[in-house]
Amino acid sequence: MPPLPSQGEKPMSFFKWFYPGIGIKRWITLCVAGLGMIVLVALLSVKTMSKSSILLAAFLTAVLIFGIFLVYMAVKNIMRIFIRALMPPHRNAPLVELVHQRRQSDTLSRGPRVVAVGGGTGLSTLLSGIKLYTSNITAIVTVTDTGGSSGRLRDEMDMLPPGDIRNCLVALADAGPLIRDLFQYRFEDGEGLKGHSFGNLFITALSKVTGDFEKAVTESSKVLAIRGRVIPSTLEKVTLVGEFMDGTSLEGETTITDAAKPLRSIRLKPDDCQPHPEALDAIESADLIILGPGSLYTSVLPNLLIPAIGDALVKSDAYKIYIQNVMTQPGETDHLSAWDHLRVLLEHTDPRILNACIVNAAKVPDELLEKYRQKGAVPVVMDLEDIRAKGYEVIEGNILHADGQVRHDPETLAQMIFEHYFKVTKALQV
């Protein structure tokens, strides 16, 4: 603990306010001048009350208004100096914007405690929507990726794959667009750099500097000023093992999907891996738990197959929602209907792991249908009565965002989730 300042040091700290460059002296002087004008007008008004003329009254009124204006400008800029010192990320924002942001931050901090479980682009899409309703967010992210930049870094640097975590960090970021774009920038040239994203390399370098992948994620969260937190489901290096309908099995996420064969089941190797401790704490205290959207076998299930996480989800009193995918995924969920997706999820876990499903009710545009058919993907058949027959609530809505790709619209999806959640909690309170 640093030594406490002596009594003789306190006056020196006070005089630092008058050091050159702080920029507060001019506003204090202006405030004093404004107050002086107000006091002067008050004194003159008392002395000249009986013999005041219209001209004198007008003059004193003008001085009073000018004095009030000076005090207003001085107080406003003194407040700005303090706010900028305390909130450096918003240094260039107008004062009214800072107050609004602070008010919004206070509102979001009182929002429901949400745990979102998954990986890939599906989870990051969801997070960019739900951060508009609450900042009490914990994203539990899969770490089984073996493809692309993440897979290369996993193998070459002997670390957890950073890609899905990076996407979630950017989705929750409050930092400016330049920082977000920087983290998502992907190198297109260079023998070693080609294909890598800057964010992946940043997290990798930080993990080597700190000697800790978990700390690298935490520090990256500070750089991006995220709402909530992002944590890997486990800090152990785990591998997906897929068992196919023909009796064969393969290891590795990319290898499994590239095989393009019907899957019977999926498991983790090792199967007794330990969860991130904070994941269990978040699940235990959650009000709302969201599974998906995203790849069923390679984004959602890998988190649930960690024994302690699966058990914690089953035991949780939170309201639990599964978000159905809009399209099937070639080599992974070919020919699976909405009920089939849910059935696979339940067969690998427990029927008590969720309460409701959210499904898209909008039609996919014809031009996109043809584009996806060429890749072997079709819209998921919505056999919703089969889901309801098993006792699960079905929430339907137009949550499609089609801009060259078929994805969930993050804001519409988040609105649907929270409207339903608040409706359910209100009904329970009654």
C-alpha positions as semicolon CSV with decimal commas, in nm:
position;residue;x (nm);y (nm);z (nm)
1;M;0,000;0,000;0,000
2;P;0,147;0,343;-0,092
3;P;0,222;0,580;0,200
4;L;-0,049;0,827;0,293
5;P;0,031;1,190;0,205
6;S;0,148;1,404;0,493
7;Q;-0,047;1,708;0,610
8;G;0,204;1,930;0,433
9;E;0,130;1,768;0,096
10;K;-0,243;1,845;0,090
11;P;-0,211;2,216;0,001
12;M;0,018;2,116;-0,289
13;S;-0,255;1,885;-0,425
14;F;-0,503;2,173;-0,408
15;F;-0,275;2,408;-0,602
16;K;-0,245;2,152;-0,883
17;W;-0,584;2,278;-1,000
18;F;-0,409;2,600;-1,101
19;Y;-0,124;2,433;-1,295
20;P;-0,098;2,538;-1,663
21;G;-0,276;2,310;-1,910
22;I;-0,553;2,180;-1,686
23;G;-0,790;2,434;-1,838
24;I;-1,002;2,496;-1,530
25;K;-0,871;2,841;-1,423
26;R;-1,045;3,027;-1,706
27;W;-1,382;2,874;-1,619
28;I;-1,343;2,945;-1,247
29;T;-1,260;3,307;-1,336
30;L;-1,560;3,324;-1,567
31;C;-1,787;3,178;-1,298
32;V;-1,663;3,431;-1,041
33;A;-1,718;3,714;-1,291
34;G;-2,071;3,594;-1,362
35;L;-2,155;3,563;-0,993
36;G;-2,010;3,908;-0,936
37;M;-2,243;4,054;-1,198
38;I;-2,545;3,884;-1,042
39;V;-2,454;4,015;-0,694
40;L;-2,386;4,361;-0,834
41;V;-2,725;4,372;-1,006
42;A;-2,894;4,262;-0,684
43;L;-2,723;4,537;-0,482
44;L;-2,792;4,810;-0,738
45;S;-3,156;4,701;-0,768
46;V;-3,206;4,750;-0,392
47;K;-3,035;5,091;-0,387
48;T;-3,211;5,231;-0,696
49;M;-3,550;5,066;-0,648
50;S;-3,732;5,392;-0,569
51;K;-3,577;5,601;-0,845
52;S;-3,519;5,343;-1,115
53;S;-3,592;5,435;-1,474
54;I;-3,690;5,207;-1,759
55;L;-3,343;5,252;-1,912
56;L;-3,167;5,158;-1,587
57;A;-3,395;4,858;-1,535
58;A;-3,323;4,738;-1,886
59;F;-2,949;4,780;-1,829
60;L;-2,956;4,584;-1,501
61;T;-3,166;4,310;-1,663
62;A;-2,912;4,277;-1,945
63;V;-2,623;4,256;-1,696
64;L;-2,815;3,995;-1,494
65;I;-2,883;3,781;-1,801
66;F;-2,519;3,809;-1,911
67;G;-2,399;3,714;-1,561
68;I;-2,626;3,408;-1,556
69;F;-2,498;3,309;-1,900
70;L;-2,136;3,333;-1,782
71;V;-2,210;3,114;-1,478
72;Y;-2,390;2,860;-1,700
73;M;-2,097;2,839;-1,945
74;A;-1,844;2,811;-1,664
75;V;-2,031;2,535;-1,476
76;K;-2,096;2,345;-1,800
77;N;-1,727;2,343;-1,895
78;I;-1,607;2,261;-1,543
79;M;-1,844;1,964;-1,547
80;R;-1,708;1,864;-1,888
81;I;-1,352;1,863;-1,754
82;F;-1,448;1,632;-1,467
83;I;-1,650;1,402;-1,693
84;R;-1,370;1,377;-1,947
85;A;-1,126;1,288;-1,670
86;L;-1,356;1,020;-1,533
87;M;-1,479;0,887;-1,870
88;P;-1,183;0,900;-2,112
89;P;-1,343;0,680;-2,384
90;H;-1,607;0,951;-2,445
91;R;-1,365;1,242;-2,443
92;N;-1,499;1,406;-2,760
93;A;-1,872;1,363;-2,698
94;P;-2,096;1,665;-2,624
95;L;-2,200;1,707;-2,260
96;V;-2,564;1,621;-2,329
97;E;-2,447;1,302;-2,500
98;L;-2,235;1,208;-2,199
99;V;-2,531;1,256;-1,965
100;H;-2,752;1,049;-2,198
101;Q;-2,492;0,772;-2,218
102;R;-2,457;0,769;-1,841
103;R;-2,833;0,747;-1,799
104;Q;-2,852;0,468;-2,057
105;S;-2,569;0,284;-1,883
106;D;-2,754;0,303;-1,550
107;T;-3,071;0,168;-1,713
108;L;-2,889;-0,120;-1,882
109;S;-2,714;-0,212;-1,558
110;R;-3,057;-0,281;-1,406
111;G;-3,154;-0,514;-1,692
112;P;-3,200;-0,893;-1,660
113;R;-2,897;-1,114;-1,606
114;V;-2,860;-1,291;-1,940
115;V;-2,638;-1,587;-2,029
116;A;-2,595;-1,652;-2,402
117;V;-2,443;-1,987;-2,501
118;G;-2,304;-2,074;-2,842
119;G;-2,040;-1,969;-3,092
120;G;-1,980;-1,861;-3,449
121;T;-2,161;-1,573;-3,617
122;G;-2,495;-1,677;-3,466
123;L;-2,396;-1,589;-3,110
124;S;-2,232;-1,260;-3,205
125;T;-2,544;-1,162;-3,400
126;L;-2,759;-1,229;-3,093
127;L;-2,526;-1,033;-2,862
128;S;-2,535;-0,720;-3,078
129;G;-2,912;-0,712;-3,021
130;I;-2,945;-0,803;-2,654
131;K;-2,686;-0,545;-2,546
132;L;-2,952;-0,284;-2,627
133;Y;-3,164;-0,416;-2,337
134;T;-2,913;-0,506;-2,068
135;S;-2,545;-0,486;-1,985
136;N;-2,566;-0,785;-1,750
137;I;-2,456;-1,024;-2,023
138;T;-2,231;-1,327;-2,005
139;A;-2,145;-1,493;-2,335
140;I;-2,024;-1,851;-2,292
141;V;-1,835;-1,934;-2,610
142;T;-1,727;-2,263;-2,761
143;V;-1,353;-2,326;-2,813
144;T;-1,357;-2,624;-3,051
145;D;-1,293;-2,434;-3,378
146;T;-1,025;-2,600;-3,593
147;G;-1,070;-2,407;-3,917
148;G;-0,943;-2,083;-4,067
149;S;-0,734;-1,834;-3,873
150;S;-0,847;-1,971;-3,535
151;G;-0,751;-2,326;-3,626
152;R;-0,407;-2,220;-3,748
153;L;-0,338;-2,024;-3,430
154;R;-0,469;-2,311;-3,217
155;D;-0,223;-2,552;-3,380
156;E;0,077;-2,325;-3,428
157;M;0,061;-2,135;-3,098
158;D;-0,081;-2,415;-2,878
159;M;-0,368;-2,200;-2,753
160;L;-0,746;-2,184;-2,753
161;P;-0,899;-2,067;-3,083
162;P;-0,975;-1,694;-3,052
163;G;-1,211;-1,638;-3,349
164;D;-1,554;-1,692;-3,192
165;I;-1,448;-1,501;-2,881
166;R;-1,328;-1,211;-3,097
167;N;-1,663;-1,194;-3,278
168;C;-1,848;-1,181;-2,947
169;L;-1,619;-0,910;-2,807
170;V;-1,679;-0,693;-3,114
171;A;-2,055;-0,756;-3,096
172;L;-2,067;-0,630;-2,736
173;A;-1,825;-0,342;-2,794
174;D;-1,907;0,018;-2,706
175;A;-1,582;0,137;-2,864
176;G;-1,591;0,344;-3,181
177;P;-1,641;0,188;-3,525
178;L;-1,272;0,223;-3,611
179;I;-1,166;-0,004;-3,324
180;R;-1,438;-0,258;-3,410
181;D;-1,338;-0,258;-3,776
182;L;-0,974;-0,297;-3,676
183;F;-1,047;-0,609;-3,470
184;Q;-1,244;-0,759;-3,760
185;Y;-0,990;-0,665;-4,029
186;R;-0,865;-0,972;-4,214
187;F;-0,532;-0,968;-4,395
188;E;-0,566;-1,055;-4,763
189;D;-0,195;-1,064;-4,847
190;G;0,126;-1,189;-4,693
191;E;0,260;-1,541;-4,676
192;G;0,206;-1,575;-4,303
193;L;-0,059;-1,310;-4,241
194;K;-0,304;-1,396;-4,519
195;G;-0,636;-1,515;-4,375
196;H;-0,567;-1,398;-4,021
197;S;-0,783;-1,130;-3,860
198;F;-0,617;-0,855;-3,659
199;G;-0,834;-0,933;-3,357
200;N;-0,718;-1,295;-3,352
201;L;-0,355;-1,185;-3,368
202;F;-0,413;-0,923;-3,098
203;I;-0,564;-1,176;-2,857
204;T;-0,286;-1,423;-2,940
205;A;-0,010;-1,168;-2,877
206;L;-0,176;-1,055;-2,556
207;S;-0,207;-1,413;-2,432
208;K;0,166;-1,460;-2,488
209;V;0,256;-1,130;-2,318
210;T;0,038;-1,204;-2,014
211;G;0,096;-1,580;-2,024
212;D;-0,279;-1,632;-1,984
213;F;-0,549;-1,664;-2,252
214;E;-0,820;-1,573;-2,002
215;K;-0,641;-1,251;-1,908
216;A;-0,592;-1,170;-2,276
217;V;-0,969;-1,189;-2,329
218;T;-1,030;-0,971;-2,022
219;E;-0,785;-0,704;-2,140
220;S;-0,930;-0,713;-2,493
221;S;-1,271;-0,654;-2,335
222;K;-1,136;-0,333;-2,180
223;V;-0,992;-0,215;-2,511
224;L;-1,331;-0,262;-2,678
225;A;-1,526;-0,130;-2,376
226;I;-1,776;-0,415;-2,402
227;R;-2,115;-0,437;-2,232
228;G;-2,104;-0,757;-2,030
229;R;-1,833;-1,020;-2,049
230;V;-1,716;-1,294;-2,282
231;I;-1,569;-1,616;-2,143
232;P;-1,464;-1,946;-2,302
233;S;-1,672;-2,242;-2,191
234;T;-1,351;-2,418;-2,086
235;L;-0,985;-2,323;-2,063
236;E;-0,877;-2,673;-2,170
237;K;-0,796;-2,765;-2,528
238;V;-1,088;-2,984;-2,632
239;T;-1,163;-3,161;-2,959
240;L;-1,496;-3,252;-3,112
241;V;-1,552;-3,616;-3,199
242;G;-1,834;-3,689;-3,443
243;E;-1,996;-4,031;-3,476
244;F;-2,178;-4,088;-3,805
245;M;-2,477;-4,297;-3,897
246;D;-2,251;-4,539;-4,090
247;G;-2,062;-4,623;-3,770
248;T;-1,746;-4,425;-3,846
249;S;-1,609;-4,139;-3,638
250;L;-1,386;-3,837;-3,700
251;E;-1,210;-3,580;-3,483
252;G;-1,200;-3,204;-3,534
253;E;-1,478;-2,959;-3,612
254;T;-1,371;-2,887;-3,970
255;T;-1,303;-3,253;-4,047
256;I;-1,648;-3,350;-3,922
257;T;-1,836;-3,093;-4,130
258;D;-1,622;-3,158;-4,440
259;A;-1,715;-3,527;-4,426
260;A;-2,073;-3,429;-4,522
261;K;-2,222;-3,743;-4,369
262;P;-2,527;-3,774;-4,143
263;L;-2,425;-3,744;-3,778
264;R;-2,556;-3,972;-3,506
265;S;-2,395;-3,791;-3,214
266;I;-2,113;-3,565;-3,106
267;R;-1,890;-3,566;-2,799
268;L;-1,589;-3,391;-2,653
269;K;-1,240;-3,527;-2,609
270;P;-1,159;-3,536;-2,323
271;D;-1,515;-3,589;-2,205
272;D;-1,440;-3,485;-1,845
273;C;-1,308;-3,135;-1,925
274;Q;-1,363;-2,871;-1,661
275;P;-1,574;-2,559;-1,724
276;H;-1,465;-2,203;-1,679
277;P;-1,561;-2,129;-1,314
278;E;-1,726;-1,800;-1,409
279;A;-1,953;-1,982;-1,653
280;L;-2,108;-2,180;-1,370
281;D;-2,148;-1,866;-1,155
282;A;-2,319;-1,684;-1,442
283;I;-2,561;-1,970;-1,508
284;E;-2,648;-2,000;-1,140
285;S;-2,738;-1,630;-1,111
286;A;-2,901;-1,591;-1,455
287;D;-3,255;-1,467;-1,512
288;L;-3,258;-1,563;-1,879
289;I;-3,051;-1,821;-2,068
290;I;-3,035;-1,825;-2,448
291;L;-2,898;-2,115;-2,654
292;G;-2,803;-2,037;-3,013
293;P;-2,857;-1,940;-3,282
294;G;-2,572;-2,112;-3,461
295;S;-2,441;-2,445;-3,580
296;L;-2,618;-2,713;-3,378
297;Y;-2,335;-2,966;-3,358
298;T;-2,035;-2,732;-3,368
299;S;-2,144;-2,411;-3,190
300;V;-2,424;-2,487;-2,944
301;L;-2,375;-2,849;-2,834
302;P;-1,998;-2,832;-2,756
303;N;-2,070;-2,598;-2,464
304;L;-2,351;-2,817;-2,330
305;L;-2,137;-3,133;-2,348
306;I;-1,907;-3,001;-2,076
307;P;-2,065;-3,201;-1,791
308;A;-2,075;-2,928;-1,527
309;I;-2,220;-2,670;-1,769
310;G;-2,489;-2,910;-1,890
311;D;-2,586;-2,993;-1,532
312;A;-2,590;-2,626;-1,430
313;L;-2,820;-2,538;-1,721
314;V;-3,063;-2,815;-1,628
315;K;-3,073;-2,709;-1,262
316;S;-3,101;-2,336;-1,335
317;D;-3,425;-2,160;-1,246
318;A;-3,373;-1,911;-1,530
319;Y;-3,609;-1,899;-1,828
320;K;-3,433;-2,091;-2,107
321;I;-3,483;-2,027;-2,478
322;Y;-3,341;-2,206;-2,783
323;I;-3,322;-2,005;-3,107
324;Q;-3,383;-2,222;-3,411
325;N;-3,171;-2,176;-3,722
326;V;-3,342;-2,047;-4,036
327;M;-3,147;-2,267;-4,282
328;T;-3,002;-2,617;-4,267
329;Q;-2,622;-2,648;-4,274
330;P;-2,459;-2,867;-4,539
331;G;-2,268;-3,156;-4,389
332;E;-2,412;-3,094;-4,045
333;T;-2,791;-3,060;-4,026
334;D;-2,902;-3,172;-4,373
335;H;-3,274;-3,265;-4,377
336;L;-3,322;-3,176;-4,009
337;S;-3,654;-3,006;-3,927
338;A;-3,711;-2,768;-3,637
339;W;-3,820;-3,058;-3,417
340;D;-3,517;-3,261;-3,530
341;H;-3,285;-2,980;-3,419
342;L;-3,454;-2,975;-3,081
343;R;-3,457;-3,354;-3,055
344;V;-3,081;-3,372;-3,116
345;L;-3,025;-3,106;-2,852
346;L;-3,234;-3,295;-2,597
347;E;-3,080;-3,635;-2,678
348;H;-2,736;-3,494;-2,602
349;T;-2,846;-3,317;-2,283
350;D;-3,174;-3,326;-2,088
351;P;-3,539;-3,233;-2,163
352;R;-3,527;-2,977;-1,880
353;I;-3,256;-2,773;-2,051
354;L;-3,503;-2,530;-2,209
355;N;-3,854;-2,388;-2,184
356;A;-3,921;-2,239;-2,525
357;C;-3,807;-2,211;-2,888
358;I;-3,794;-1,906;-3,110
359;V;-3,852;-1,969;-3,481
360;N;-3,856;-1,749;-3,789
361;A;-4,195;-1,706;-3,957
362;A;-4,077;-1,495;-4,251
363;K;-4,028;-1,631;-4,603
364;V;-3,674;-1,640;-4,737
365;P;-3,648;-1,438;-5,064
366;D;-3,644;-1,657;-5,378
367;E;-3,308;-1,525;-5,501
368;L;-3,144;-1,625;-5,174
369;L;-3,317;-1,964;-5,173
370;E;-3,154;-2,047;-5,506
371;K;-2,816;-1,925;-5,385
372;Y;-2,837;-2,145;-5,074
373;R;-2,970;-2,446;-5,264
374;Q;-2,658;-2,444;-5,478
375;K;-2,460;-2,486;-5,157
376;G;-2,689;-2,762;-5,031
377;A;-2,881;-2,557;-4,774
378;V;-3,260;-2,522;-4,754
379;P;-3,499;-2,356;-4,507
380;V;-3,556;-2,555;-4,189
381;V;-3,899;-2,720;-4,199
382;M;-4,103;-2,570;-3,915
383;D;-4,292;-2,873;-3,773
384;L;-4,395;-2,665;-3,474
385;E;-4,679;-2,886;-3,354
386;D;-4,428;-3,161;-3,280
387;I;-4,238;-2,917;-3,059
388;R;-4,553;-2,802;-2,879
389;A;-4,658;-3,165;-2,829
390;K;-4,345;-3,216;-2,619
391;G;-4,446;-2,931;-2,389
392;Y;-4,221;-2,654;-2,519
393;E;-4,350;-2,308;-2,596
394;V;-4,301;-2,184;-2,953
395;I;-4,246;-1,814;-3,022
396;E;-4,288;-1,719;-3,388
397;G;-4,191;-1,392;-3,553
398;N;-4,038;-1,220;-3,851
399;I;-3,675;-1,221;-3,738
400;L;-3,515;-1,262;-4,080
401;H;-3,241;-1,032;-4,205
402;A;-3,168;-1,103;-4,570
403;D;-2,892;-0,885;-4,717
404;G;-2,717;-1,133;-4,943
405;Q;-2,711;-1,383;-4,658
406;V;-2,985;-1,537;-4,446
407;R;-2,936;-1,433;-4,086
408;H;-3,139;-1,336;-3,784
409;D;-3,207;-0,966;-3,745
410;P;-3,036;-0,887;-3,412
411;E;-3,261;-0,603;-3,297
412;T;-3,587;-0,774;-3,391
413;L;-3,470;-1,100;-3,235
414;A;-3,370;-0,926;-2,911
415;Q;-3,700;-0,740;-2,896
416;M;-3,892;-1,067;-2,936
417;I;-3,684;-1,237;-2,668
418;F;-3,729;-0,965;-2,407
419;E;-4,096;-0,903;-2,481
420;H;-4,163;-1,273;-2,425
421;Y;-3,938;-1,289;-2,119
422;F;-4,107;-0,989;-1,952
423;K;-4,448;-1,132;-2,037
424;V;-4,358;-1,466;-1,876
425;T;-4,205;-1,309;-1,564
426;K;-4,505;-1,078;-1,523
427;A;-4,742;-1,376;-1,546
428;L;-4,538;-1,564;-1,283
429;Q;-4,554;-1,266;-1,047
430;V;-4,932;-1,255;-1,076
